[in-house]
Amino acid sequence: MNSHFDKNKPVAIGSDHAGFDYKEDLISFLEAKEISYQDFGTHSKASVDYPDF
């Protein structure tokens, strides 16, 4: 399979607080494969939900 994936172009990643642990797993995977990434948050498990009306 011919891939056009460029390891030097960063992958954009982000999550809300519920996906934080999955995002951390993804970061570990990307780092192990030496794939650059840009993390757009969140940066903790603190709730980032919009308020209920």
N, C-alpha and C positions, 0 to 999 in steps of 0.2 A: 504494500500500500504506500503510495506516495503522499507524504504529509507536508503541508505548507506551514506547519507550526514553527515559530521562531522563538527559541528559548530566551533570546535577548530582549524580546518585547514583553513588558510586564503584563501579567494577568491581573485584571481588576477583581478584587474580592470584597465582600461585605456581608454583614448579617445583622439581624436584630439580636436582642439578648437571648432569645430562645435558640438561636443557631450558633451562639458563640463557641460552644465546645466543638461543633462540627467544623467551624471555620478554623479553629486552632489545629484540628487534625489535618485539614487541607493545607495549612501553612507548613506543617511538618512534612507532608508529602512533597510539596513544591520545593522546599529547601533540600530534601533528600535527592530530588531529581535535578537540582541546580537550576530551577526555573524561577525567573524573577517575577515578583508580584508587587502590587500596591494594595495595601490594606486600608479600606475606607471606613472601617469600624463595624460595629461598635468595638470598644476596646476593653469591655468588662461585661460581667453578667448582670449589671444593674439594669433595671427595667427601662425600656425606651418606648413604651407604648404611648399612643395618644390617649388623652383622658377620655373616659366614657361620658357621653352627654345624656 
